[in-house]
Amino acid sequence: MDRPANGGLHVGLIMDGNGRWARARGLPRTEGHRRGADAVRRAVEAAPGLGITTLTLYAFSADNWRRPAAEVSTLMRLLESFLARERMRCRRRGVRLALIGRRDRLSPALVRAIEETERATRDGARLYLRLAVDYSARAAILAAAGTLRPDERCDENGFLQRVNRACHSDPDTPSVDLVIRTSGEQRLSDFLLFESAYAEFLFIATLWPDFDGQDLRRAVEAFRRRERRYGGLTPDKAARAANRPRRDFGVGNAPLPAGGFR
């Protein structure tokens, strides 16, 4: 399930830098989160025109519960108001919005807002927008593995479907093509680990509240210039390798090179 039927891209966005953006301006961290919500709208509006059909945004990790209670409370209120404000906009634009991650630790009001938004936008076919909230890729993988019987065999696509179901996503959601992280940090932070096995990665210095459609366009353009081989060779390189004189290292009775491998 590496590609949806229409050939669109699946992009994952780790939205990082809200706090640093606010601190640099002498503002409270919560103001950075509010401005970050505007950047979400800009990314969503730009995505379909760039060939993106699935967009997964890392909004709140399972580890983010460790943040100060006041900040967590603000983030949850912002999410609830974002859903209420953007619900009809998404519907008009053909955006199907869903939340992936746990829901049992969210407030009943927020869960109702999520479910109402998912119902209102379920027919959207232009963009599948997934907000990862109380999300952990490792937890999703463990939950998916727990659904396997001891004697059951499962290929990669079948397991991907189980991982998707474990985090409340459409089981046919494809693997990730491109992961973008803002703010200059260079780590995945427990985001889409299984789905990103062959993704390309792009780490940019822009802080998330400053991210806009042009940043997303440049990221997609950089992605399209990359050569994706999935562990193999491109046809021209494969041809050159086939014509190259063969050297056997430690196969059968052939000796190892003098001094061993270096």
C-alpha positions as a Markdown table, in Angstrom:
| # | Residue | x | y | z |
|---|---|---|---|---|
| 1 | Met | 0.0 | 0.0 | 0.0 |
| 2 | Asp | 2.8 | 2.4 | -0.9 |
| 3 | Arg | 0.6 | 4.6 | -3.2 |
| 4 | Pro | -3.0 | 5.6 | -3.2 |
| 5 | Ala | -5.0 | 4.9 | -6.4 |
| 6 | Asn | -4.6 | 8.5 | -7.7 |
| 7 | Gly | -0.8 | 8.5 | -7.2 |
| 8 | Gly | -0.8 | 11.3 | -4.6 |
| 9 | Leu | 1.7 | 11.8 | -1.9 |
| 10 | His | 1.5 | 11.1 | 1.8 |
| 11 | Val | 3.3 | 13.8 | 3.8 |
| 12 | Gly | 3.9 | 13.8 | 7.5 |
| 13 | Leu | 4.6 | 17.1 | 9.3 |
| 14 | Ile | 6.2 | 17.4 | 12.7 |
| 15 | Met | 5.1 | 20.8 | 13.7 |
| 16 | Asp | 7.9 | 22.0 | 16.0 |
| 17 | Gly | 9.0 | 25.4 | 17.2 |
| 18 | Asn | 5.8 | 27.1 | 18.6 |
| 19 | Gly | 7.4 | 27.8 | 22.0 |
| 20 | Arg | 10.7 | 29.1 | 20.5 |
| 21 | Trp | 8.7 | 31.3 | 18.1 |
| 22 | Ala | 6.8 | 32.9 | 21.1 |
| 23 | Arg | 9.9 | 33.2 | 23.3 |
| 24 | Ala | 11.9 | 35.0 | 20.6 |
| 25 | Arg | 9.1 | 37.6 | 20.6 |
| 26 | Gly | 8.6 | 37.9 | 24.3 |
| 27 | Leu | 5.3 | 36.2 | 24.1 |
| 28 | Pro | 3.9 | 33.3 | 26.2 |
| 29 | Arg | 4.3 | 29.8 | 24.7 |
| 30 | Thr | 0.5 | 29.6 | 24.3 |
| 31 | Glu | 0.6 | 32.4 | 21.8 |
| 32 | Gly | 3.0 | 30.3 | 19.7 |
| 33 | His | 0.5 | 27.5 | 19.7 |
| 34 | Arg | -2.3 | 29.9 | 18.6 |
| 35 | Arg | -0.2 | 31.1 | 15.7 |
| 36 | Gly | 0.7 | 27.5 | 14.9 |
| 37 | Ala | -3.0 | 26.9 | 14.2 |
| 38 | Asp | -2.8 | 29.5 | 11.4 |
| 39 | Ala | 0.1 | 27.6 | 9.9 |
| 40 | Val | -2.0 | 24.4 | 9.9 |
| 41 | Arg | -4.6 | 26.2 | 7.8 |
| 42 | Arg | -2.0 | 27.4 | 5.3 |
| 43 | Ala | -0.5 | 23.9 | 4.9 |
| 44 | Val | -3.9 | 22.3 | 4.4 |
| 45 | Glu | -4.9 | 24.8 | 1.8 |
| 46 | Ala | -1.6 | 24.3 | -0.1 |
| 47 | Ala | -1.4 | 20.5 | 0.0 |
| 48 | Pro | -3.9 | 19.4 | -2.7 |
| 49 | Gly | -2.3 | 21.7 | -5.3 |
| 50 | Leu | 1.1 | 20.1 | -4.6 |
| 51 | Gly | -0.1 | 16.5 | -5.3 |
| 52 | Ile | -0.5 | 15.7 | -1.6 |
| 53 | Thr | -3.6 | 13.5 | -0.9 |
| 54 | Thr | -2.8 | 12.4 | 2.6 |
| 55 | Leu | -1.4 | 14.9 | 5.2 |
| 56 | Thr | -0.6 | 13.7 | 8.7 |
| 57 | Leu | 0.1 | 16.5 | 11.3 |
| 58 | Tyr | 1.8 | 15.7 | 14.6 |
| 59 | Ala | -0.2 | 17.9 | 16.9 |
| 60 | Phe | 0.2 | 16.3 | 20.4 |
| 61 | Ser | 2.3 | 13.2 | 21.2 |
| 62 | Ala | 1.6 | 10.8 | 24.0 |
| 63 | Asp | 4.7 | 12.2 | 25.8 |
| 64 | Asn | 3.4 | 15.7 | 25.6 |
| 65 | Trp | 1.2 | 15.0 | 28.7 |
| 66 | Arg | 4.4 | 15.7 | 30.6 |
| 67 | Arg | 4.2 | 19.4 | 29.8 |
| 68 | Pro | 2.8 | 21.9 | 32.3 |
| 69 | Ala | -0.9 | 21.3 | 32.9 |
| 70 | Ala | -1.8 | 24.9 | 31.9 |
| 71 | Glu | 0.0 | 24.5 | 28.5 |
| 72 | Val | -1.7 | 21.1 | 27.9 |
| 73 | Ser | -5.1 | 22.6 | 28.8 |
| 74 | Thr | -4.5 | 25.5 | 26.3 |
| 75 | Leu | -3.5 | 23.0 | 23.6 |
| 76 | Met | -6.7 | 21.0 | 24.1 |
| 77 | Arg | -8.9 | 24.1 | 24.0 |
| 78 | Leu | -7.1 | 25.3 | 20.8 |
| 79 | Leu | -7.7 | 21.9 | 19.2 |
| 80 | Glu | -11.4 | 21.9 | 20.1 |
| 81 | Ser | -11.8 | 25.5 | 18.8 |
| 82 | Phe | -9.8 | 24.6 | 15.6 |
| 83 | Leu | -12.2 | 21.7 | 14.9 |
| 84 | Ala | -15.3 | 23.8 | 15.4 |
| 85 | Arg | -13.9 | 26.6 | 13.3 |
| 86 | Glu | -12.5 | 24.6 | 10.4 |
| 87 | Arg | -15.2 | 21.8 | 10.2 |
| 88 | Met | -17.3 | 23.4 | 7.5 |
| 89 | Arg | -14.3 | 24.9 | 5.7 |
| 90 | Cys | -12.8 | 21.4 | 5.4 |
| 91 | Arg | -16.1 | 20.1 | 4.1 |
| 92 | Arg | -16.4 | 22.8 | 1.5 |
| 93 | Arg | -12.8 | 22.1 | 0.3 |
| 94 | Gly | -13.2 | 18.3 | 0.1 |
| 95 | Val | -10.9 | 17.7 | 3.1 |
| 96 | Arg | -11.6 | 14.6 | 5.1 |
| 97 | Leu | -10.4 | 15.2 | 8.7 |
| 98 | Ala | -9.7 | 12.5 | 11.2 |
| 99 | Leu | -7.9 | 12.2 | 14.5 |
| 100 | Ile | -5.3 | 9.4 | 15.0 |
| 101 | Gly | -4.2 | 8.4 | 18.4 |
| 102 | Arg | -5.8 | 7.6 | 21.7 |
| 103 | Arg | -9.1 | 9.2 | 22.7 |
| 104 | Asp | -9.7 | 7.8 | 26.1 |
| 105 | Arg | -7.5 | 10.4 | 27.8 |
| 106 | Leu | -9.2 | 13.3 | 26.0 |
| 107 | Ser | -12.1 | 15.3 | 27.5 |
| 108 | Pro | -15.6 | 14.2 | 26.5 |
| 109 | Ala | -16.2 | 17.7 | 24.9 |
| 110 | Leu | -13.1 | 17.3 | 22.7 |
| 111 | Val | -14.1 | 13.7 | 21.7 |
| 112 | Arg | -17.5 | 15.0 | 20.7 |
| 113 | Ala | -15.9 | 17.7 | 18.6 |
| 114 | Ile | -13.6 | 15.1 | 16.9 |
| 115 | Glu | -16.5 | 12.8 | 16.1 |
| 116 | Glu | -18.7 | 15.6 | 14.8 |
| 117 | Thr | -15.9 | 16.8 | 12.6 |
| 118 | Glu | -15.2 | 13.3 | 11.3 |
| 119 | Arg | -18.9 | 12.8 | 10.4 |
| 120 | Ala | -19.2 | 16.2 | 8.7 |
| 121 | Thr | -16.1 | 15.7 | 6.5 |
| 122 | Arg | -16.2 | 11.9 | 5.9 |
| 123 | Asp | -17.0 | 12.4 | 2.2 |
| 124 | Gly | -14.0 | 14.6 | 1.5 |
| 125 | Ala | -12.0 | 13.1 | -1.4 |
| 126 | Arg | -9.5 | 15.9 | -2.2 |
| 127 | Leu | -7.3 | 15.5 | 0.9 |
| 128 | Tyr | -7.2 | 13.1 | 3.8 |
| 129 | Leu | -6.1 | 15.2 | 6.8 |
| 130 | Arg | -5.0 | 13.3 | 9.9 |
| 131 | Leu | -4.3 | 15.0 | 13.2 |
| 132 | Ala | -2.1 | 12.9 | 15.4 |
| 133 | Val | -3.2 | 13.6 | 19.0 |
| 134 | Asp | -2.2 | 11.6 | 22.1 |
| 135 | Tyr | -0.3 | 9.6 | 19.5 |
| 136 | Ser | 2.6 | 7.2 | 19.8 |
| 137 | Ala | 3.9 | 5.2 | 16.9 |
| 138 | Arg | 5.4 | 2.6 | 19.2 |
| 139 | Ala | 2.1 | 2.1 | 21.0 |
| 140 | Ala | 0.3 | 1.7 | 17.6 |
| 141 | Ile | 2.9 | -0.9 | 16.5 |
| 142 | Leu | 2.5 | -2.8 | 19.8 |
| 143 | Ala | -1.3 | -2.7 | 19.6 |
| 144 | Ala | -1.2 | -4.0 | 16.0 |
| 145 | Ala | 1.2 | -6.8 | 16.9 |
| 146 | Gly | -1.2 | -7.8 | 19.7 |
| 147 | Thr | -3.9 | -8.5 | 17.2 |
| 148 | Leu | -1.9 | -11.3 | 15.5 |
| 149 | Arg | -2.6 | -14.9 | 16.6 |
| 150 | Pro | 0.5 | -17.0 | 17.4 |
| 151 | Asp | 0.2 | -19.0 | 14.2 |
| 152 | Glu | -0.9 | -16.1 | 11.9 |
| 153 | Arg | 1.2 | -14.8 | 9.1 |
| 154 | Cys | 1.0 | -11.2 | 8.0 |
| 155 | Asp | 2.8 | -9.4 | 5.1 |
| 156 | Glu | 3.9 | -5.7 | 5.3 |
| 157 | Asn | 0.7 | -4.3 | 3.8 |
| 158 | Gly | -1.5 | -6.4 | 6.1 |
| 159 | Phe | 0.5 | -5.2 | 9.1 |
| 160 | Leu | 0.3 | -1.6 | 7.9 |
| 161 | Gln | -3.5 | -2.0 | 7.9 |
| 162 | Arg | -3.4 | -3.2 | 11.5 |
| 163 | Val | -1.2 | -0.3 | 12.5 |
| 164 | Asn | -3.7 | 2.1 | 10.9 |
| 165 | Arg | -6.6 | 0.5 | 12.6 |
| 166 | Ala | -4.8 | 0.7 | 16.0 |
| 167 | Cys | -4.6 | 4.4 | 15.8 |
| 168 | His | -8.1 | 5.0 | 14.4 |
| 169 | Ser | -7.0 | 5.6 | 10.8 |
| 170 | Asp | -8.4 | 4.4 | 7.6 |
| 171 | Pro | -6.8 | 1.0 | 7.2 |
| 172 | Asp | -5.9 | 1.7 | 3.6 |
| 173 | Thr | -3.9 | 4.8 | 4.4 |
| 174 | Pro | -0.6 | 4.5 | 2.4 |
| 175 | Ser | 2.9 | 4.6 | 3.7 |
| 176 | Val | 4.6 | 7.9 | 4.1 |
| 177 | Asp | 6.6 | 9.5 | 1.3 |
| 178 | Leu | 8.0 | 12.5 | 2.9 |
| 179 | Val | 8.5 | 13.6 | 6.6 |
| 180 | Ile | 9.1 | 17.3 | 7.2 |
| 181 | Arg | 10.2 | 18.6 | 10.6 |
| 182 | Thr | 10.3 | 22.3 | 11.3 |
| 183 | Ser | 12.6 | 24.2 | 13.8 |
| 184 | Gly | 15.8 | 22.5 | 12.9 |
| 185 | Glu | 15.4 | 19.5 | 15.1 |
| 186 | Gln | 16.4 | 16.2 | 13.5 |
| 187 | Arg | 14.5 | 13.3 | 15.0 |
| 188 | Leu | 11.2 | 11.5 | 14.6 |
| 189 | Ser | 10.0 | 11.7 | 18.2 |
| 190 | Asp | 7.8 | 8.5 | 17.9 |
| 191 | Phe | 6.0 | 9.7 | 14.8 |
| 192 | Leu | 4.8 | 7.2 | 12.1 |
| 193 | Leu | 7.8 | 4.8 | 12.6 |
| 194 | Phe | 6.4 | 1.8 | 10.7 |
| 195 | Glu | 4.8 | 3.9 | 8.0 |
| 196 | Ser | 8.0 | 5.9 | 7.3 |
| 197 | Ala | 10.3 | 3.0 | 6.7 |
| 198 | Tyr | 11.2 | 4.3 | 3.2 |
| 199 | Ala | 10.2 | 7.9 | 3.6 |
| 200 | Glu | 12.4 | 10.8 | 2.6 |
| 201 | Phe | 13.2 | 13.2 | 5.4 |
| 202 | Leu | 13.5 | 17.0 | 5.3 |
| 203 | Phe | 14.5 | 19.0 | 8.4 |
| 204 | Ile | 14.1 | 22.8 | 8.0 |
| 205 | Ala | 15.0 | 25.7 | 10.3 |
| 206 | Thr | 11.7 | 27.5 | 9.9 |
| 207 | Leu | 9.7 | 27.6 | 13.1 |
| 208 | Trp | 6.2 | 26.2 | 12.7 |
| 209 | Pro | 4.2 | 29.4 | 13.1 |
| 210 | Asp | 6.2 | 30.9 | 10.2 |
| 211 | Phe | 5.6 | 27.8 | 7.9 |
| 212 | Asp | 3.5 | 28.6 | 4.8 |
| 213 | Gly | 2.4 | 27.2 | 1.5 |
| 214 | Gln | 5.7 | 28.2 | -0.1 |
| 215 | Asp | 7.7 | 26.2 | 2.5 |
| 216 | Leu | 5.5 | 23.2 | 1.7 |
| 217 | Arg | 6.0 | 23.7 | -2.0 |
| 218 | Arg | 9.8 | 23.9 | -1.7 |
| 219 | Ala | 9.8 | 20.7 | 0.4 |
| 220 | Val | 7.7 | 18.8 | -2.2 |
| 221 | Glu | 10.0 | 20.0 | -4.9 |
| 222 | Ala | 13.1 | 18.9 | -3.0 |
| 223 | Phe | 11.4 | 15.5 | -2.5 |
| 224 | Arg | 10.7 | 15.1 | -6.2 |
| 225 | Arg | 14.3 | 15.7 | -7.0 |
| 226 | Arg | 15.4 | 12.8 | -4.8 |
| 227 | Glu | 16.0 | 9.3 | -6.2 |
| 228 | Arg | 13.9 | 6.7 | -4.4 |
| 229 | Arg | 15.3 | 3.2 | -4.9 |
| 230 | Tyr | 13.6 | 1.2 | -2.0 |
| 231 | Gly | 16.9 | -0.7 | -1.4 |
| 232 | Gly | 17.4 | -1.5 | -5.1 |
| 233 | Leu | 19.1 | 0.3 | -8.0 |
| 234 | Thr | 17.8 | 2.6 | -10.7 |
| 235 | Pro | 17.8 | 0.9 | -14.2 |
| 236 | Asp | 21.0 | 2.7 | -15.4 |
| 237 | Lys | 22.9 | 1.8 | -12.2 |
| 238 | Ala | 21.6 | -1.8 | -12.4 |
| 239 | Ala | 22.9 | -2.1 | -15.9 |
| 240 | Arg | 26.3 | -0.8 | -14.9 |
| 241 | Ala | 26.5 | -3.2 | -12.0 |
| 242 | Ala | 25.6 | -6.1 | -14.3 |
| 243 | Asn | 28.5 | -5.3 | -16.7 |
| 244 | Arg | 31.0 | -4.8 | -13.9 |
| 245 | Pro | 33.6 | -7.6 | -13.5 |
| 246 | Arg | 32.5 | -9.8 | -10.7 |
| 247 | Arg | 34.6 | -10.2 | -7.5 |
| 248 | Asp | 33.8 | -12.9 | -5.0 |
| 249 | Phe | 34.5 | -12.1 | -1.4 |
| 250 | Gly | 34.3 | -15.1 | 0.9 |
| 251 | Val | 31.8 | -17.1 | -1.2 |
| 252 | Gly | 32.3 | -20.8 | -1.6 |
| 253 | Asn | 36.1 | -21.5 | -1.7 |
| 254 | Ala | 37.1 | -18.0 | -2.9 |
| 255 | Pro | 39.5 | -16.4 | -0.5 |
| 256 | Leu | 38.9 | -13.1 | 1.4 |
| 257 | Pro | 40.9 | -10.1 | 0.2 |
| 258 | Ala | 44.3 | -9.8 | 1.8 |
| 259 | Gly | 43.9 | -8.2 | 5.2 |
| 260 | Gly | 40.2 | -8.8 | 5.2 |
| 261 | Phe | 37.5 | -6.1 | 4.7 |
| 262 | Arg | 38.4 | -2.5 | 5.2 |
